Amino acid sequence: MAKFITRTIIVALTVFGVSYVVPGITVNNFLAAVVFSLVLGLINVLGRPLIRLLTFPLRWLTFGLFTLVINTLLFWLAARFAAGVVVASFWAAFVGALLVGIVSLIVNQVFKKSKKS
């Protein structure tokens, strides 16, 4: 449970920071970023496996690059459901999803290393 809370807060901080760096992403306050983080996590847990299965041929043909489009659309969808977070364009969602994905990857690697110790 502590790892879940920590990851949620880290993603929320990342989204909050991304809103200052990426034009087109607006986050009203930190609570909105936390809600967005929770919605994004829920969408990833519930919808991502089905979407990945349905888009397998496209991902295969593009050598996995279509995964970036999937991440962008899921990021945009989470913003639609989270009040206080606005994503103005596809490219803003693309850059936001890319930055959040990079930070999440780093956090996951840190948690894997701490689990082994």
C-alpha positions as CSV (number, residue, x, y, z in Angstrom):
1,M,0.0,0.0,0.0
2,A,2.9,2.4,0.8
3,K,4.4,1.8,-2.7
4,F,1.0,2.6,-4.3
5,I,0.7,5.8,-2.4
6,T,4.3,6.7,-3.2
7,R,3.9,6.0,-6.9
8,T,0.7,8.0,-7.0
9,I,2.3,11.0,-5.4
10,I,5.4,10.8,-7.6
11,V,3.2,10.7,-10.8
12,A,1.1,13.6,-9.4
13,L,4.2,15.6,-8.8
14,T,5.4,14.8,-12.3
15,V,2.1,15.8,-13.8
16,F,2.2,19.0,-11.8
17,G,5.7,19.7,-12.9
18,V,4.9,18.9,-16.5
19,S,2.2,21.4,-16.5
20,Y,4.8,24.1,-16.0
21,V,7.1,22.8,-18.8
22,V,4.6,21.7,-21.5
23,P,2.4,24.4,-23.0
24,G,-1.1,23.0,-23.4
25,I,-1.2,21.1,-20.1
26,T,-2.9,22.9,-17.2
27,V,-3.2,21.6,-13.7
28,N,-5.3,23.7,-11.3
29,N,-3.7,22.4,-8.1
30,F,-1.9,19.5,-6.6
31,L,-5.2,17.7,-5.6
32,A,-6.2,17.8,-9.2
33,A,-2.8,16.2,-10.1
34,V,-3.4,13.5,-7.5
35,V,-6.9,12.8,-8.9
36,F,-5.4,12.7,-12.4
37,S,-2.7,10.2,-11.2
38,L,-5.4,7.9,-9.7
39,V,-7.5,8.1,-12.9
40,L,-4.5,7.4,-15.1
41,G,-3.6,4.4,-13.0
42,L,-7.2,3.1,-13.1
43,I,-7.3,3.5,-16.9
44,N,-4.0,1.8,-17.2
45,V,-5.0,-1.1,-15.1
46,L,-8.5,-1.6,-16.6
47,G,-8.2,-0.5,-20.2
48,R,-4.6,-0.9,-21.2
49,P,-4.5,-4.7,-21.6
50,L,-7.5,-4.7,-23.9
51,I,-6.2,-1.8,-26.0
52,R,-2.8,-3.4,-26.3
53,L,-4.4,-6.7,-27.5
54,L,-6.6,-4.9,-30.0
55,T,-3.7,-2.8,-31.4
56,F,-1.2,-5.6,-31.5
57,P,-1.0,-5.6,-35.4
58,L,-0.3,-1.9,-35.4
59,R,2.3,-2.1,-32.7
60,W,3.9,-5.0,-34.5
61,L,4.0,-3.1,-37.9
62,T,5.4,0.0,-36.3
63,F,8.0,-1.9,-34.2
64,G,6.2,-0.8,-31.0
65,L,6.1,2.9,-31.7
66,F,2.3,2.9,-31.8
67,T,2.5,2.3,-28.0
68,L,3.4,6.0,-27.8
69,V,0.1,6.9,-29.5
70,I,-1.7,4.6,-27.0
71,N,0.0,6.3,-24.1
72,T,-0.9,9.7,-25.5
73,L,-4.6,8.7,-25.9
74,L,-4.8,7.2,-22.4
75,F,-3.1,10.4,-21.0
76,W,-5.7,12.5,-22.8
77,L,-8.6,10.3,-21.6
78,A,-7.4,10.6,-18.0
79,A,-7.4,14.4,-18.4
80,R,-11.0,14.2,-19.6
81,F,-12.1,12.4,-16.5
82,A,-10.0,14.3,-14.0
83,A,-11.5,17.7,-13.1
84,G,-8.8,20.4,-12.9
85,V,-6.5,19.0,-15.5
86,V,-6.8,20.2,-19.1
87,V,-4.8,18.9,-22.0
88,A,-5.2,21.2,-25.0
89,S,-3.8,19.2,-27.9
90,F,-2.5,15.8,-29.1
91,W,1.1,17.0,-29.0
92,A,0.7,18.3,-25.4
93,A,-0.7,15.0,-24.4
94,F,2.1,13.2,-26.3
95,V,4.9,15.2,-24.5
96,G,3.1,14.9,-21.2
97,A,2.6,11.1,-21.5
98,L,6.3,10.7,-22.6
99,L,7.6,12.6,-19.6
100,V,5.3,10.9,-17.2
101,G,6.2,7.5,-18.7
102,I,10.0,8.2,-18.4
103,V,9.6,9.2,-14.7
104,S,7.3,6.1,-14.1
105,L,9.9,3.9,-15.7
106,I,12.6,5.3,-13.4
107,V,10.4,4.9,-10.3
108,N,9.6,1.3,-11.2
109,Q,13.3,0.5,-11.6
110,V,14.0,2.1,-8.2
111,F,11.3,0.0,-6.6
112,K,12.5,-3.2,-8.2
113,K,16.0,-2.5,-6.9
114,S,14.8,-1.8,-3.4
115,K,12.7,-5.0,-3.4
116,K,15.8,-7.1,-4.2
117,S,17.7,-5.6,-1.3
